[in-house]
């Protein structure tokens, strides 16, 4: 039983690693589109596309929403070259990386850049 759980966990980790590698490749080649919503958020928080790309390049997947009603997507966490923490919500099942929203994770919603406040 434990061995099956370990095997399933390993498989899930490998799938996340492959998924993240694809997202990073799309970001590096700028095979992407920024939604109007994401652009508004970026403008409001003074976040540049270069900062978003840097955060994706050195980030990690925090949450995978593979069953989302609007299509597979995930929440990424990464830092800009200057150390600014960013969250990026993007698609995961498209040939084009679609940046859905971008924001700086701040209280009260976030305790830290990787931990949500309990509701």
C-alpha positions, 0 to 999 in steps of 0.5 A: 500500500505504502509502495503504491502511494510512493509510486503515485506521488513520484509519478505526480511529481514527474508530471508537475516537473514536465509541465513546469518545464514546458511552461518555462520553455514557452516563457523563454521563447515568448510563445505567450499571450497576456490577457487583458485582465493580466495586463490590467493587474500588471499595470496597476501593480507596476509589473513588467513582462520582463519581471513576469518572465523572470518569475516564471524562469526561476519559479515553482508551481504552487497549485495545479488546477488541472480540472478547472472549468475554464481549462487547465491552469496553475498558480506559479510563484517566483521572484523577479531578478530584483527579488520581488515575489510574484504569482502568475496564473497561466494555462497549462494545456495550450501550445501558447502560454496564456498569462491569466493574471499576475500579482504580488502576493500580499497580506491579508490574503497571503501569509507569505508568498507561498502560504495562503491565510486560513479562512 
